[in-house]
Amino acid sequence: MNDERNFCTLENGMVVAFDQMKEVETVAISVLMKTGSKFEKKEQSGISHFLEHMAFKGTNTRTAKQIAEEFDMIGGYFNAYTSREKTVYYAKVLKDDIDTAVDILSDILQNSSFSTEEIDKERKVVLQEMAQTKDTPDDIIFDNFQEAAFPDQPLGRSILGEEEIIKSLSRDQIIEYVNSRYGFNNVIVSAAGNFDVNNYNNLIKSKFNLLPGKSENLEIKSDYRGGESRINKDLEQVHLVLGFEGVSYYDDDYYTQQALSIIAGGGMSSRLFQEVRENRGLAYSISAFGSSYADNGIFGIYSSSSDYNINELVDVVIAELHKMLSTITEEEVKRAKAQVRAGLLMSRENPVSRAEKFASNLSIYGRYVPISEVIDKVNAIDPSKVQKYLRKILSNNKQPTISSIGKIDKLYQYDTIKNKLKV
């Protein structure tokens, strides 16, 4: 691909980036706000996510319907999401419609009216979303897991927030949060696709000029502690997440953690899938994951099984983890690295992925991280490195995190699982 990319920081502190893909017919715009649930005070829990919803509910010049109609008129797509450390608004349009996309995105982020009527409507929607999550065991169990891993900390709270706080959230609170967290210095605007760079830069400078002043640079430290969440509920299966302290995205083992999650439970050829499902039929699915943040992370395993099989599932998972301490093969590492490389290279064909990746790189590292640099780090992973990392997290003096929902009467007690994990 004939790619060209660059970025700059404007005088007001806003970062503007571009990643050209001259062979495509589209352009994606990603606006990353360096704020999320991790930066919320306890009494604000859920406000980042609520604000993301409100961005599409009308501005001083456009109604919510008009916003939707303008995007539909150009065949464009726009959406947003909130995570623990960022909130992202993005759009994908045909290359000739970049002006419209930037105009609408800048409008909803700078001129949202936050009418009391729309706030009350969206409050009901968010409460329904929260209720739906509570009714979905394989959703709520991860919120419970996060809270057990980071108790009494912003990083441990649900991104959706607390029901009582959402019920009482006011217009003044929303505006105050926007003014404190949506300042120029907290914004990265990134574009990827086929577009004229000069036009794009001029658009951003002229359209994104009404954001609040400088946002406070909050340094929120999180401390993984581990622990347990057990919820007895009449379900057909017991849902279980078993996790350990992981690494931040600055850590040398960041990609080692990714490789471990793939080898352990990253597909049908993974250790846990083969042993738990294919050999023993204990679960329909099982997966491993790694989540990284600015100052720490989590490595975890999720599955579900009947209440009378759940302890066997626990035993098999622990036995496989212990086996992996000395038996990870070159072939397994080769497959894991191939999956990581494939994901990286395939994402380069998607303007939305590239725009978001560039913005994320700038937010985390302050620079664009070339794919070649990442692949070099991935290629350096070998069996001994993965085994050493696994031993480190199993031997950590901090507690494991265990979250369970279902008929848990038969499930081992926390200390029993903790002792079984010891190496």
C-alpha positions, 0 to 999 in steps of 0.5 A: 500500500502507498501509505502516508501518515503524520500528526501534529499538536496544535497551539491549543493542545489538540492533536491532529493525525492523518493516515492516507490510503489512496487506493480506497474510496472512503475516509474514516474520522476518529475523535478520541477523548482521553477520558472514560470511567477510570476518570470519574468520581464515585458520584459521577459513575457512568457519566462518560458513557451517558455523555457518549449517548447524549452526543447524538441527541441534538445540537443547537443547530440540528435535532437528533433526527436531522443528525441521523438523516444527514449521515443517511443522506450520504450513506455514512456510518457513525457511532461511539463507544466508551471504555475505561480510559477513553471515549471514541466518536467515529464516522466512515463516509465516502471520500467526497463527504469528509466535509460533512462528516467533520462538520457533524462530528464537531457539531455534536462534540461542541454544540450538544444542547443537552436538553432536559427532555432528551436527557430524560429519554436517554436516561431510560435507554441507559437504564434499560441497557443496564437491566439487559446487562444484569439479565445476561450472565456472560456480560455482568460477570465481567463487571463483577470480575473487574470490581473484585480485581480493583475494589473501591477504585474507578477502574473496578466500577462498571462503565455503565455506572450505578443505577441510582446515579444515572437516575439522578444525573442532571444537565448541570453535571453533564455540562460540568463534566464536558467542561472538565474532561473534553478540553482541547488537550484531551482530544485526538482527531485522526483520519484514515482513508482517501482525502486531501490532507490540506483540506482535512487539516483546515477543516479540523482547525476551523470546525474544532474551535469551540471545545472547552479550555485545557482539561486537568491532567488527571493521574489516576493510579489503580492497584490490582488486589484480587478477590472474589465475587460469588452470586447464587442465581438460578441459572442453567449453568455456572459462569466463571471467570478466573484471573490474575494480575496482568501487565500494562500496555507499556510492559515488555510482556504486553505481546507475551500476554497476548500470545499466552491468551491465544495459546491458552484459549484463543481458538479451537486449537488452543489448549483449553478448548481442546481439553475442556470442550473437545476431550471432556465435553465440559463446556460449549466454549472457553476463552482466555483474554488479556486486558491492559491499562496505563498502569496494570492489566489482567489476564483471565479465563472465562467459561461456563458449565453445569453446577455438577461439572463446574469443579471438574472444569476448574481442575482441568483449567488449573491442570492445563495452566500448570502443564503449560509452565513447561510444555509450550511448544514452538508450534503453539507459539508459531500459531499464536504469533501468526494470529497476532500478525494476521490481526495486525495486517488485516486491520490495516485494510480498514480505514476505521481500524487505522484511524482508531489505531493511530489515535490510540497510539498517540494517546498511549505512546505519544507517537505512531507505532509502525506495524513493523516494530510491533511485528518485531516484538511479536517475532521475538516471543518464544516458548520460554518467554511465554512460560516465564510470563505464565509462571510470573502471574501464577506466582504473584503474591497478589490474590487471583480474581474469581467471579462466578454466577449461577448455582454455585453451592457446589463450586470450590471455595475461594481459598481452595481454588487459590491453593490449587493454583499455587506452583 
